[in-house]
Amino acid sequence: MFISCKISRRSFLKVSGCLMLGSAVSGLLCGAGDPAEGGAAVPTVGGLRVNYIRAFAKDYGNNFRQMEIHLNIENTNSSAAYFNQENFVPLLGNSRYGGERTFSGLNKWNGSRYVQDVQLKAGETQTISCICKLQPEDLSAGLRAVDPAPWSLTLLYGGQRQTFTGYLLPDRYSTEYTAGPVESTVLPSVGGIVLSGFWSSDFLTQIPSYSLPIYFTMQNSNDTAAQLPFRGVAENGDVLDNFTIRMDGQPRNHYRLYACTHTSRFTPEEKGTLETLQPQEICFAENRISLTKDEYSTLYTTGHTLEITFSYGDESVTVRGNTRTGIFEAI
């Protein structure tokens, strides 16, 4: 990760010790139910150890195509782990799935069936499934006999991420995959405010109106409250606050900052504007920009480059991501 941001050396040193969540590990070729014996321990992602993965996709008819990716996860943390839509970024070939219009749901195996209760108690090991709807051309590419398109899934949790990649098999689960390195998603502190876990989705209203919501976690590591005031709207219509956003190199007007919770389907849901972070508070937040119909239709195919800058006091940091890959990095 290359970092070029306006940040004091004192602030960087203050947080670098606690934000180094683990160095990258070598990629692993894995098979279902084949734990490493005598070799390197399987790394964890925010305290979650993925023991094995299996993937399956099928055309069920009636314009219904679906891909399921099942992860057997051990929660090595001392507290419960909760999963939501933004913890997973699935792709098939060149198309990203799992956004608002293709997300089908999350489930947990309870020993006899899958239920909509996707949390793992401390020390618990169980299978979590991420399910998404597919386009016909992507399913065909993933199941073709010659040069099939790979599937991939990025797991984001606890300020870290890891990407798993494999190939589908016709009419049965595929159990071989490659595990990439564990990487940090935590940005350098900006005036004691730490951002992490960036994830983008899509949103369409019946009007129609198109927008791109951007989700992330904010933590105030200060001993005093952090003020994030709404300072009105500029002449060009952009909100005046601590954020600026560019898409494909061009400035874009953004909405107000919102705190978020989750629906019963584990998808993000706004719960009110966010203008203050209490000392040590951690908040799941959202920012958003409007899109044209053409921009909306290419979010997950050709993709668009986002640059989000957060400023606080005299410090700032910029994160860059692509809507197709769903991966964000500090620049």
C-alpha positions as CSV (number, residue, x, y, z in Angstrom):
1,M,0.0,0.0,0.0
2,F,1.4,3.4,-1.0
3,I,0.4,6.3,1.2
4,S,0.7,9.9,0.2
5,C,-1.4,12.0,2.4
6,K,-1.3,15.2,4.4
7,I,-0.7,13.8,7.9
8,S,1.7,14.7,10.7
9,R,4.5,12.4,11.7
10,R,3.3,12.5,15.3
11,S,-0.2,11.3,14.4
12,F,1.1,8.5,12.2
13,L,3.4,7.2,14.8
14,K,0.7,7.4,17.4
15,V,-1.5,5.0,15.6
16,S,0.8,2.9,13.5
17,G,1.6,0.6,16.4
18,C,-2.1,-0.3,17.0
19,L,-3.2,-0.4,13.4
20,M,-0.6,-2.9,12.1
21,L,-3.1,-5.8,12.2
22,G,-0.7,-8.3,10.6
23,S,1.7,-8.5,7.7
24,A,0.8,-10.1,4.4
25,V,1.2,-13.9,4.1
26,S,2.0,-16.0,1.0
27,G,-0.9,-17.2,-1.1
28,L,-2.2,-20.7,-0.3
29,L,-3.6,-23.4,-2.5
30,C,-6.3,-25.0,-0.4
31,G,-8.8,-27.9,-0.6
32,A,-11.9,-28.5,1.4
33,G,-11.3,-30.1,4.8
34,D,-7.5,-30.2,4.3
35,P,-5.9,-28.4,7.3
36,A,-2.2,-27.7,7.1
37,E,-0.2,-30.2,9.1
38,G,3.2,-29.2,10.1
39,G,3.1,-26.2,7.9
40,A,2.3,-22.5,8.4
41,A,-0.9,-21.8,10.4
42,V,-3.9,-20.6,8.4
43,P,-4.0,-16.8,8.9
44,T,-7.0,-15.0,10.3
45,V,-8.9,-12.0,8.9
46,G,-9.8,-9.8,11.8
47,G,-9.7,-12.9,14.0
48,L,-11.7,-15.1,11.6
49,R,-10.0,-18.2,10.3
50,V,-11.4,-19.6,7.0
51,N,-10.9,-23.3,7.2
52,Y,-12.3,-24.1,3.8
53,I,-14.6,-22.8,1.0
54,R,-16.9,-24.3,-1.5
55,A,-18.6,-22.6,-4.5
56,F,-21.6,-23.5,-6.6
57,A,-23.6,-21.8,-9.4
58,K,-26.6,-22.9,-11.4
59,D,-29.3,-21.7,-13.8
60,Y,-32.6,-22.8,-12.2
61,G,-34.8,-21.6,-15.0
62,N,-37.4,-18.8,-15.1
63,N,-34.6,-16.2,-15.4
64,F,-33.2,-17.3,-12.0
65,R,-29.4,-17.9,-11.8
66,Q,-27.5,-18.0,-8.6
67,M,-24.0,-18.4,-7.1
68,E,-23.4,-19.6,-3.6
69,I,-20.1,-19.4,-1.8
70,H,-19.9,-21.2,1.5
71,L,-17.1,-20.4,4.0
72,N,-16.4,-22.6,7.0
73,I,-15.2,-19.9,9.5
74,E,-13.7,-20.2,13.0
75,N,-14.1,-17.1,15.2
76,T,-10.9,-16.9,17.2
77,N,-11.9,-13.6,18.8
78,S,-13.0,-13.3,22.5
79,S,-16.3,-11.7,21.3
80,A,-19.1,-12.6,18.8
81,A,-18.6,-11.9,15.1
82,Y,-21.4,-10.4,13.1
83,F,-21.7,-10.6,9.3
84,N,-23.4,-8.2,7.0
85,Q,-23.6,-7.5,3.2
86,E,-20.5,-5.3,3.3
87,N,-18.3,-8.1,4.7
88,F,-18.2,-9.9,1.3
89,V,-17.2,-8.9,-2.2
90,P,-18.0,-11.7,-4.7
91,L,-17.0,-11.6,-8.4
92,L,-17.5,-14.0,-11.3
93,G,-15.2,-13.3,-14.2
94,N,-15.0,-9.6,-14.9
95,S,-18.3,-8.7,-13.1
96,R,-18.7,-7.9,-9.4
97,Y,-21.8,-9.1,-7.5
98,G,-23.2,-8.7,-4.1
99,G,-24.3,-5.1,-4.5
100,E,-27.9,-4.0,-3.8
101,R,-29.3,-5.3,-7.1
102,T,-27.6,-8.7,-7.0
103,F,-27.4,-9.5,-3.3
104,S,-29.6,-12.5,-2.4
105,G,-28.7,-13.0,1.3
106,L,-26.5,-14.5,4.0
107,N,-27.1,-17.7,5.9
108,K,-25.6,-19.8,8.6
109,W,-25.6,-23.6,8.9
110,N,-27.0,-24.5,12.3
111,G,-26.2,-28.2,12.2
112,S,-29.2,-29.3,10.2
113,R,-30.2,-26.4,7.9
114,Y,-29.3,-22.9,6.9
115,V,-30.9,-20.0,8.9
116,Q,-30.8,-16.3,8.7
117,D,-28.7,-15.8,11.9
118,V,-25.3,-14.9,10.7
119,Q,-23.2,-14.5,13.8
120,L,-20.5,-16.6,15.3
121,K,-20.0,-16.8,19.1
122,A,-16.5,-16.5,20.5
123,G,-14.7,-19.7,19.6
124,E,-17.5,-21.0,17.3
125,T,-16.8,-22.7,14.0
126,Q,-19.6,-22.8,11.4
127,T,-20.4,-22.3,7.7
128,I,-21.6,-18.9,6.4
129,S,-23.0,-18.7,2.9
130,C,-23.0,-15.6,0.7
131,I,-25.6,-15.8,-2.2
132,C,-26.0,-13.6,-5.2
133,K,-28.0,-13.4,-8.4
134,L,-26.1,-13.8,-11.7
135,Q,-26.3,-12.5,-15.3
136,P,-26.6,-15.3,-17.9
137,E,-23.4,-14.4,-19.7
138,D,-21.3,-14.5,-16.5
139,L,-22.7,-17.9,-15.5
140,S,-22.0,-19.3,-19.0
141,A,-18.4,-17.9,-18.8
142,G,-17.9,-19.5,-15.3
143,L,-19.1,-22.9,-16.4
144,R,-17.7,-23.2,-19.9
145,A,-15.3,-26.2,-20.5
146,V,-12.5,-24.2,-22.1
147,D,-10.9,-21.2,-20.3
148,P,-13.6,-20.7,-17.7
149,A,-13.9,-17.4,-15.8
150,P,-12.9,-17.6,-12.2
151,W,-14.9,-16.7,-9.2
152,S,-13.5,-14.8,-6.3
153,L,-14.6,-13.6,-2.9
154,T,-13.0,-11.0,-0.7
155,L,-13.8,-11.3,3.0
156,L,-13.5,-8.0,4.9
157,Y,-13.6,-8.0,8.7
158,G,-11.9,-6.2,11.6
159,G,-9.8,-3.9,9.5
160,Q,-8.4,-6.7,7.3
161,R,-9.3,-8.5,4.1
162,Q,-8.4,-11.6,2.2
163,T,-9.4,-12.7,-1.3
164,F,-10.1,-16.3,-2.3
165,T,-10.2,-17.4,-6.0
166,G,-11.3,-20.6,-7.7
167,Y,-13.3,-22.2,-10.6
168,L,-16.9,-23.4,-10.7
169,L,-17.8,-27.0,-11.6
170,P,-21.0,-28.0,-13.5
171,D,-23.7,-29.4,-11.1
172,R,-21.5,-29.8,-8.1
173,Y,-19.6,-27.8,-5.5
174,S,-16.0,-26.8,-6.3
175,T,-13.7,-27.1,-3.3
176,E,-10.3,-26.0,-4.6
177,Y,-9.3,-22.4,-4.4
178,T,-6.3,-20.1,-3.9
179,A,-6.1,-17.9,-0.8
180,G,-4.4,-14.5,-1.2
181,P,-2.5,-12.6,1.4
182,V,-4.2,-11.0,4.4
183,E,-4.1,-7.2,4.0
184,S,-5.0,-4.2,6.2
185,T,-8.0,-2.0,5.2
186,V,-7.1,0.6,7.9
187,L,-6.1,4.1,6.8
188,P,-3.6,6.3,8.7
189,S,-5.2,8.3,11.5
190,V,-6.4,11.8,10.5
191,G,-6.5,14.0,13.6
192,G,-7.2,10.9,15.7
193,I,-10.0,9.7,13.3
194,V,-9.4,6.3,11.8
195,L,-11.3,5.1,8.7
196,S,-11.4,1.5,7.5
197,G,-13.3,-1.1,5.6
198,F,-14.5,0.9,2.5
199,W,-17.2,-0.9,0.5
200,S,-19.5,0.5,-2.3
201,S,-22.9,-0.6,-3.4
202,D,-25.7,0.7,-5.7
203,F,-29.1,2.3,-5.2
204,L,-32.0,2.8,-7.6
205,T,-35.3,4.5,-6.8
206,Q,-38.6,4.1,-8.7
207,I,-38.4,7.8,-10.0
208,P,-35.9,6.6,-11.4
209,S,-32.9,8.1,-9.6
210,Y,-29.4,6.5,-9.5
211,S,-26.8,6.8,-6.8
212,L,-23.6,5.2,-5.4
213,P,-23.5,4.7,-1.6
214,I,-20.0,4.3,-0.1
215,Y,-19.8,2.6,3.3
216,F,-16.9,2.6,5.8
217,T,-16.1,2.4,9.5
218,M,-15.1,5.5,11.5
219,Q,-13.4,5.4,14.9
220,N,-12.6,8.4,17.1
221,S,-9.4,7.4,18.9
222,N,-9.3,10.7,20.8
223,D,-10.3,11.3,24.4
224,T,-12.6,14.2,23.3
225,A,-15.6,14.2,21.0
226,A,-14.9,14.8,17.3
227,Q,-17.1,17.3,15.5
228,L,-18.0,16.5,11.8
229,P,-20.4,19.5,11.1
230,F,-22.5,20.0,8.1
231,R,-21.5,23.5,6.9
232,G,-24.1,24.1,4.2
233,V,-24.1,23.6,0.4
234,A,-21.7,25.2,-2.0
235,E,-22.9,27.1,-5.1
236,N,-22.2,24.0,-7.2
237,G,-24.5,21.9,-5.0
238,D,-21.8,20.0,-3.2
239,V,-22.1,19.5,0.6
240,L,-19.6,21.3,2.7
241,D,-18.1,19.0,5.3
242,N,-15.0,16.8,5.9
243,F,-15.3,14.9,2.6
244,T,-14.6,15.5,-1.1
245,I,-15.2,12.8,-3.7
246,R,-14.0,12.4,-7.3
247,M,-15.1,9.7,-9.8
248,D,-13.1,9.0,-12.9
249,G,-10.9,12.0,-12.1
250,Q,-13.8,14.5,-11.9
251,P,-15.2,16.2,-8.8
252,R,-18.6,14.9,-7.8
253,N,-21.2,16.4,-5.5
254,H,-21.8,14.2,-2.5
255,Y,-24.6,13.8,0.1
256,R,-24.4,14.4,3.8
257,L,-22.6,11.9,6.1
258,Y,-24.9,9.3,7.7
259,A,-24.6,6.8,10.5
260,C,-25.9,3.4,9.5
261,T,-27.3,0.3,11.0
262,H,-28.5,-2.9,9.2
263,T,-31.8,-4.4,8.0
264,S,-33.1,-7.9,8.8
265,R,-31.5,-8.9,5.4
266,F,-28.1,-7.7,6.7
267,T,-28.0,-4.8,4.2
268,P,-27.0,-1.2,5.3
269,E,-29.7,1.2,6.4
270,E,-29.4,4.9,7.2
271,K,-30.3,5.8,10.8
272,G,-29.6,9.6,10.8
273,T,-27.0,12.2,9.9
274,L,-23.6,11.9,11.6
275,E,-22.0,15.1,13.0
276,T,-20.3,13.9,16.2
277,L,-18.2,11.0,17.2
278,Q,-17.9,10.5,20.9
279,P,-14.5,9.6,22.4
280,Q,-13.5,6.1,21.3
281,E,-16.8,5.6,19.4
282,I,-16.8,3.3,16.4
283,C,-19.5,4.1,13.8
284,F,-20.6,2.4,10.5
285,A,-21.1,5.4,8.2
286,E,-22.2,6.2,4.6
287,N,-21.5,8.9,2.0
288,R,-23.1,8.9,-1.4
289,I,-22.9,10.5,-4.9
290,S,-25.6,10.7,-7.7
291,L,-25.1,8.7,-10.9
292,T,-26.3,8.9,-14.5
293,K,-28.1,5.9,-15.9
294,D,-25.1,4.9,-18.0
295,E,-22.7,5.2,-15.0
296,Y,-25.1,3.1,-12.9
297,S,-25.3,0.4,-15.5
298,T,-21.5,0.0,-15.7
299,L,-20.7,0.0,-12.0
300,Y,-19.8,-3.7,-11.9
301,T,-18.7,-4.4,-15.4
302,T,-16.3,-1.7,-16.7
303,G,-16.3,0.0,-13.3
304,H,-15.5,3.5,-12.2
305,T,-12.6,4.9,-10.1
306,L,-13.5,6.6,-6.9
307,E,-11.2,8.9,-4.8
308,I,-12.6,9.9,-1.4
309,T,-10.6,12.4,0.7
310,F,-11.3,12.9,4.4
311,S,-10.0,15.9,6.2
312,Y,-9.9,16.7,9.9
313,G,-8.0,19.6,11.4
314,D,-5.0,20.2,9.3
315,E,-4.6,16.5,8.2
316,S,-6.2,14.5,5.4
317,V,-6.1,11.1,3.7
318,T,-7.3,9.9,0.3
319,V,-8.6,6.4,-0.5
320,R,-8.9,5.1,-4.1
321,G,-11.2,2.3,-5.1
322,N,-12.9,0.7,-8.2
323,T,-16.6,-0.1,-8.2
324,R,-16.0,-3.3,-10.2
325,T,-13.3,-4.8,-8.0
326,G,-14.7,-3.4,-4.7
327,I,-11.1,-2.9,-3.4
328,F,-10.0,0.4,-1.9
329,E,-6.5,1.5,-1.0
330,A,-4.9,4.5,0.5
331,I,-2.9,6.7,-1.9
